[in-house]
Every structure is written in C-alpha cells, then in structure tokens.
C-alpha cells in the first residue's frame, strides 16, 4: 500500500515538474510572413548557384521576365542552373526590400545589386509575386529591370 502511494506521489511530482518546465520556456515566436519572405530572398541570393535553391524559390508555374524582355519558365531556369560554371561567379545583394502582404499573396520589390568577378556593379529593380502554398512561399511572377547606370540609382 505504501509503495503504491509512493509511486502515485512520484508520478504527480514528475508531472508538476514537466508542466512547470514547459511553462517556463515559452515557444519562440514565428517570423512574420514579411520576415520569412525577406529571409527567403536573402538566402536565395546568397546561394543562387545551387539548383535546390532555385527549385525552392520558383513555383512550378513561374513566369519570369528578365531585364532583356525574354520570358522564361521554371524548367528553363532549372536547366540553366543545372550545370554550374567553374571559376569566379557573380554575387548578389538586395537593398530597399519591400514586402506587402495580401493574405496568402505577397508583392515583393527590391533593388538587386550584382557584383561581377571583374569588379563591375550592376543595379536592377526587381518585383515579384509570391503565393503561400503548402506552408511555403514561392515566386509565381518575376520582373527584372536593369537600372541604366549606378549614378541614376536612387540613394538610400
């Protein structure tokens, strides 16, 4: 009888300790959709030579309009990144990032800064539409416009 009472007492104490510990460490807040999209963009730009990043970033039904006016689909983009070039590559950064949320749709605009291995800097204004599908944001439309020169770029 005393051993049964002891087991029950220990069980209750363990439950109290576990519940108290759960209360002491509140869950960390999830990032806002705007923060999640901003992080998605920056990760994509940092790892844009990896096919998996393109697969994650672009939706299967993507319509991409480049700065030359050429329209591309996701399969065309995936084909172009499937055989990475060797040697130095361009690097990218984003400035003036603005994410506007409309439910499960987001409008993204930013200035893309392209750094070439030769030391040139090129600026583009990019805009895209993202949809939240199956818990992930993906780009369904994209438009890139080259800024004529660094001098004509708006200052921060």
JOLIN-V13689 format. One record per pair of residues at least 4 apart in sequence whose C-alpha atoms are under 8 Angstrom apart, sorted by the first residue. I is the first residue (numbers start at 1). GAP is how many residues later the second one is. Records with the same first field share a line. If there is no record, write none. Layout:
# JOLIN-V13689
I->GAP, GAP
This chain:
# JOLIN-V13689
1->4
2->4
3->4
4->4
5->4
6->4
7->4
8->4
9->4
10->4
11->4
12->4
13->4
14->4
15->4
16->4
17->4
18->4
19->4
20->4
21->4
22->4
31->4, 5
32->4
33->4, 68
34->4, 65, 66, 67
35->4
36->4
37->4, 62, 100
38->4, 59, 61
39->4
40->4, 17
41->4
42->4, 51, 52
43->4
44->4, 9, 10, 13
45->46, 47, 48, 49
46->45, 46, 47
47->6
48->5, 6
49->4, 32, 35
50->4, 31
51->4, 27, 30, 31
52->4
53->4
54->4, 23, 24
55->4, 23
56->82
57->80, 81, 82
58->4, 16, 80, 81, 82
59->15, 79, 80, 81
60->14, 15, 80
61->12, 13, 79
62->11, 12, 77, 78, 79, 80
63->8, 9, 10, 11, 77, 78, 79
64->7, 8, 9, 10, 77, 78, 79
65->4, 5, 6, 7, 76, 77, 78, 79
66->4, 5, 6, 76, 77, 78, 79
67->76, 77, 78, 79
68->77
72->4, 5
73->4
74->4
75->4
76->4
77->4
78->4
79->4
85->4
88->29
89->27, 28
90->24, 25, 26, 27
91->23, 24, 25
92->20, 21, 22, 23
93->19, 20, 21
94->16, 17, 18, 19
95->15, 16, 17, 18
96->13, 14, 15, 60
97->11, 12, 13, 14
98->10, 11, 12
99->7, 8, 9, 10
100->6, 7, 8
101->4, 5, 6
102->4, 5
104->27, 28
105->24, 25, 26, 27
106->23, 24, 25
107->20, 21, 22, 23
108->19, 20, 21, 22
109->16, 17, 18, 19
110->15, 16, 17
111->12, 13, 14, 15
112->11, 12, 13, 14
113->8, 9, 10, 11
114->7, 8, 9
115->4, 5, 6, 7
116->4, 5
121->29
122->24, 25, 27, 28
123->23, 24, 25, 26, 27, 30
124->20, 21, 22, 23
125->19, 20, 21, 22
126->16, 17, 18, 19
127->15, 16, 17
128->11, 12, 13, 14, 15
129->10, 11, 12, 13
130->7, 8, 9, 10, 11
131->6, 7, 8, 9
132->4, 5, 6
133->4, 5
147->5, 6
148->4
149->4
